Amino acid sequence: MLKRWCMLSGFILFILYLTACSSPMDNSDRGIQQEITITAESIPDESGKEEIEAAIAASPSSQIDSIIEANFPLVDVVTDESTTAEIYATKEFTLEELASVLTSKVEPEETSEVIDQQQIFIYPDYFVTLKPSVDDENVLLIEVATEQFVQRNYSPSFLQTYFGIRLLDSIFGSNWGSQRNSGTYSGYGTPNRGNTTFRGGGPNTGK
């Protein structure tokens, strides 16, 4: 009887494990080629633009990552070992509008020009990129990448489109660009993602 009970318990635990692994909200690696589709319909309900603007202006935080996390839904996370790029989304703002709101609250150390519908801001410890979703031009993606993630994964030629090599070397170390031979990531939604993997369950996934 005890043996039968142990076998039954083991079978139930195995079924529960398989159910968890197949869950759409599973946080296991989804593979480098697997992307989620980010459209206006897939973004959780947001507050209105004026309410978000007021919340950002009134925030006691001066940390750009915390401000973005508190006011926009997290839709995906790109990981490489212990470094991350978190992807948020909004359908309430254009790139120009959100750039103005964020930089008015926390001034970045460096601001790029808008190139190929993207703009990058360098903050202490973080690179913040604003760009439309490739799946829906009415959705603005907000990529918050740690400095370590950028250093390990971003393509030097991509970053040099937005910032001078001397500035990048001052952040990442002398001759950073010439020493790189594997970083090919050019931001979320681009065809070549380099050696990163994806974690997170897509829209509605929290941290």
C-alpha positions in Angstrom: 0.0 0.0 0.0 2.8 2.4 0.9 4.6 1.6 -2.3 1.5 2.3 -4.4 0.9 5.6 -2.6 4.5 6.7 -3.3 4.2 5.8 -6.9 0.9 7.7 -7.1 2.4 10.8 -5.4 5.4 10.7 -7.8 3.0 10.5 -10.8 1.0 13.5 -9.6 4.2 15.6 -9.0 5.4 14.7 -12.5 2.0 15.8 -14.1 2.3 19.1 -12.1 5.8 19.6 -13.4 4.8 19.1 -17.0 1.8 21.5 -16.5 4.2 24.2 -15.2 6.6 23.8 -18.0 3.9 24.2 -20.6 2.4 27.3 -19.0 2.3 30.4 -21.3 3.7 32.4 -18.4 6.7 30.2 -18.0 9.9 32.1 -17.3 12.3 29.5 -18.8 14.6 30.3 -21.7 12.6 30.7 -24.9 15.5 30.6 -27.3 17.3 33.3 -29.3 15.0 33.1 -32.4 11.7 33.2 -30.5 10.1 36.6 -30.3 6.8 37.7 -28.9 4.5 40.0 -31.0 4.0 43.3 -29.3 0.9 45.2 -30.5 -1.5 47.6 -28.9 -3.9 44.8 -28.2 -1.3 42.8 -26.3 -0.3 45.6 -23.9 -2.1 45.6 -20.5 -4.4 48.5 -19.8 -2.5 51.7 -19.1 -3.4 54.9 -17.3 -4.0 57.9 -19.6 -1.2 60.0 -20.8 -1.8 62.9 -18.4 -2.0 60.6 -15.5 1.3 58.9 -16.4 3.0 62.2 -16.9 1.8 63.4 -13.5 2.9 60.2 -11.8 6.4 60.5 -13.3 6.7 64.2 -12.4 5.6 63.4 -8.8 7.8 60.4 -8.4 10.2 60.6 -5.5 12.7 58.5 -7.3 15.6 59.8 -9.4 16.4 56.4 -10.8 15.3 56.1 -14.4 14.9 52.3 -14.3 12.6 52.6 -11.2 10.5 55.3 -12.8 10.0 53.4 -16.0 9.2 50.2 -14.1 6.6 52.0 -12.0 4.7 53.5 -14.9 4.9 51.2 -17.9 4.0 47.5 -18.4 6.9 45.1 -18.7 6.4 42.9 -21.8 9.7 41.0 -22.2 13.2 40.5 -20.7 16.4 39.7 -22.6 19.0 38.0 -20.5 22.7 37.1 -20.9 23.9 35.4 -17.8 23.5 38.0 -15.0 22.9 41.0 -17.3 19.5 42.1 -18.6 17.6 44.3 -20.9 14.0 44.9 -19.8 11.4 45.7 -22.4 8.5 48.0 -21.5 5.8 49.3 -23.8 3.2 52.0 -24.1 0.6 53.1 -26.6 0.0 56.5 -24.9 3.1 58.3 -26.1 5.1 59.0 -29.2 8.9 58.8 -29.1 9.3 62.6 -28.9 6.6 62.9 -26.2 8.1 60.2 -23.9 11.6 61.4 -24.5 10.6 64.8 -23.2 8.8 63.4 -20.2 11.6 61.2 -19.1 14.5 63.6 -19.6 12.6 66.4 -17.9 12.3 64.2 -14.8 15.8 62.7 -14.9 18.4 64.3 -17.1 20.6 61.7 -19.0 24.3 61.9 -19.1 24.2 61.6 -22.9 21.4 61.9 -25.5 21.6 60.6 -29.1 20.0 62.0 -32.1 16.9 60.2 -33.4 18.2 57.8 -36.0 16.2 55.1 -37.8 13.2 56.0 -35.5 15.3 55.2 -32.4 16.8 57.4 -29.6 19.2 56.3 -26.9 19.8 57.9 -23.5 22.8 57.0 -21.3 22.1 57.2 -17.6 24.3 56.0 -14.7 24.3 52.2 -15.1 21.6 52.1 -17.8 21.1 52.7 -21.5 17.4 53.5 -22.3 16.3 53.1 -25.9 12.9 54.4 -27.3 11.7 52.9 -30.6 8.4 51.9 -32.2 7.5 48.2 -32.1 8.2 46.4 -35.4 4.8 44.8 -35.0 2.7 47.9 -34.4 3.9 51.5 -35.1 1.4 52.7 -32.5 3.3 51.0 -29.8 6.5 52.6 -28.3 9.0 50.2 -26.8 11.2 51.3 -23.9 14.3 49.2 -23.6 16.2 49.5 -20.3 19.5 47.7 -20.6 22.1 47.5 -17.9 25.5 49.0 -18.7 27.0 45.4 -18.4 24.4 44.1 -20.9 25.3 46.8 -23.4 29.0 46.2 -23.0 28.7 42.4 -23.4 26.1 42.2 -26.2 25.6 45.4 -28.2 27.2 45.7 -31.6 30.0 48.4 -31.5 29.0 49.5 -35.0 25.4 49.9 -33.9 26.3 52.0 -30.9 28.7 54.1 -32.9 25.8 55.2 -35.1 24.5 57.0 -32.0 27.5 57.9 -30.0 31.2 58.7 -30.7 33.8 55.9 -30.2 35.6 58.1 -27.7 32.6 58.4 -25.5 31.9 54.7 -25.7 35.5 53.9 -24.8 35.3 56.2 -21.8 32.4 54.2 -20.6 33.5 50.6 -21.5 37.2 51.0 -21.5 39.9 51.9 -24.1 39.5 50.4 -27.5 36.2 48.7 -26.5 35.0 48.6 -30.1 38.1 47.0 -31.6 38.3 44.4 -28.9 34.8 43.2 -29.4 34.2 40.2 -31.8 30.9 38.7 -30.7 28.5 41.5 -29.7 25.9 41.7 -32.4 22.8 42.8 -30.5 21.2 46.0 -32.0 18.2 46.4 -29.8 14.9 44.6 -29.2 13.0 43.6 -32.4 16.1 43.6 -34.7 16.8 40.4 -36.7 20.3 39.7 -35.2 20.2 39.4 -31.5 23.7 38.1 -30.9 24.3 35.5 -28.2 21.5 36.5 -25.8 18.6 34.4 -24.8 15.1 35.4 -23.9 13.3 35.0 -20.6 9.8 36.1 -19.5 6.3 35.3 -20.5 5.5 38.3 -22.6 2.7 40.8 -22.0 1.4 40.9 -18.5 4.6 39.4 -17.1 5.9 41.2 -14.0 9.3 41.3 -12.6 
